[in-house]
Amino acid sequence: LEYRPEYANTRNEVQTRLLGTLAAQNRTETAFKRLAEVGKPWPTPLLTLYFDPTGHSLSGPFRTFWEANGGLATFGYPISESFGMLGNDGVVHQVQYFQRGRMDYFPELDGTPFYIQLALLARDEAKANGLLGKG
């Protein structure tokens, strides 16, 4: 969390850090390029939300979770498309980056509250900056 004195006495006085943006800053995969840059077709509006500020879309389980858990105010805009990423468990999971985090999809957990899990980007950032032990 970040204290923002310029927003004192408003609901924005304390904000979630843009950890997703920070974690994705050097990513160059196609999923991080604006849809227009890679020639992707315009998303179907009934199934997919498109965000012009970042040039990315949101659909499927990521959209469902995003909408049910605070949407733009909580996660910010999507800054990637969903894509497969190798997890610590050795399995490729669908993930999607947002300004304030990353969502990981576990289809085997559909129907439970755990089908989307939030990556521990704050922990990873603290470790990278020597603020946590190696454990």
C-alpha positions in Angstrom: 0.0 0.0 0.0 1.1 3.6 -0.6 0.1 6.7 1.3 -0.7 9.5 -1.1 -0.8 12.8 0.8 -2.0 14.7 -2.2 -5.3 12.8 -1.7 -5.6 13.4 2.0 -9.1 12.9 3.5 -10.4 11.2 0.3 -10.9 7.5 -0.5 -7.7 7.6 -2.5 -5.5 8.6 0.4 -4.1 5.1 0.6 -3.7 3.2 -2.7 -2.5 -0.2 -3.8 0.9 0.0 -5.4 1.1 -0.6 -9.2 2.9 -4.0 -8.6 1.6 -5.5 -11.8 3.1 -2.6 -13.8 6.3 -2.9 -11.9 6.5 -6.7 -12.4 5.7 -6.4 -16.2 8.0 -3.5 -17.0 10.6 -5.5 -18.9 8.2 -8.1 -20.4 8.3 -8.2 -24.2 6.0 -11.1 -25.0 3.2 -10.5 -27.5 0.7 -10.7 -24.7 2.1 -7.3 -23.4 1.7 -5.5 -26.7 -1.4 -3.5 -27.4 -3.9 -5.5 -29.5 -3.7 -3.0 -32.3 0.1 -3.5 -32.5 -0.2 -7.2 -33.1 -3.1 -7.0 -35.5 -5.6 -8.7 -33.2 -9.3 -8.3 -34.2 -11.5 -6.1 -32.2 -12.9 -8.1 -29.2 -16.6 -9.2 -29.2 -18.2 -6.6 -26.8 -20.6 -9.0 -25.2 -17.9 -11.4 -24.1 -14.9 -9.2 -23.8 -14.1 -5.8 -22.4 -11.6 -3.7 -24.3 -9.7 -0.9 -22.5 -8.4 1.8 -24.8 -6.0 3.3 -22.2 -3.9 0.2 -22.2 -4.9 -1.5 -25.5 -5.8 -4.8 -23.7 -8.9 -6.8 -23.2 -10.5 -8.9 -20.5 -12.7 -11.9 -20.8 -13.6 -15.3 -19.4 -12.7 -16.2 -15.8 -10.4 -13.2 -15.5 -13.3 -10.9 -16.4 -15.6 -12.7 -14.0 -13.2 -12.4 -11.1 -12.2 -8.8 -11.9 -15.8 -7.7 -12.0 -16.8 -9.6 -8.8 -13.8 -8.3 -6.8 -13.6 -4.5 -7.3 -12.7 -4.2 -11.0 -10.8 -1.1 -12.0 -10.6 0.4 -8.5 -9.0 -2.8 -7.1 -6.9 -4.2 -10.0 -6.5 -1.3 -12.4 -6.6 -1.8 -16.2 -5.3 -5.0 -17.8 -1.8 -4.5 -19.1 -1.5 -7.8 -20.9 -3.7 -10.4 -22.6 -4.1 -13.7 -20.9 -1.2 -16.1 -21.7 0.4 -19.4 -20.5 3.1 -19.1 -18.0 5.1 -21.8 -16.2 4.3 -21.8 -12.5 6.4 -22.7 -9.5 4.5 -26.0 -9.5 5.9 -26.9 -13.0 2.5 -26.5 -14.7 1.7 -23.9 -17.3 -1.2 -21.7 -16.0 -3.2 -19.0 -17.8 -2.3 -15.7 -16.3 -3.2 -12.0 -16.9 -1.4 -8.9 -15.7 -3.1 -5.8 -14.4 -1.7 -2.5 -13.2 -2.0 -3.7 -9.6 -1.4 -7.4 -9.8 -1.5 -10.7 -11.7 -4.3 -13.2 -11.7 -3.5 -16.9 -12.2 -6.3 -19.2 -13.4 -6.6 -22.8 -12.1 -9.4 -24.5 -14.2 -9.2 -27.6 -12.0 -10.6 -25.3 -9.2 -13.6 -24.0 -11.2 -16.7 -23.9 -9.0 -14.6 -23.0 -5.9 -13.5 -19.6 -4.6 -9.9 -20.5 -5.6 -10.2 -20.7 -9.4 -8.4 -17.4 -9.7 -5.5 -16.7 -7.4 -3.5 -13.5 -7.0 0.2 -13.7 -7.5 2.4 -12.7 -4.6 4.0 -9.8 -6.5 4.6 -7.7 -3.3 6.5 -10.6 -1.8 8.5 -11.1 -5.0 9.3 -7.3 -5.0 10.4 -7.3 -1.4 12.7 -10.3 -2.0 14.2 -8.7 -5.1 15.0 -5.6 -2.9 16.6 -7.7 -0.1 13.7 -6.9 2.3 13.0 -10.6 2.9 15.1 -13.6 3.6 15.7 -16.2 0.9 13.1 -18.7 2.4 
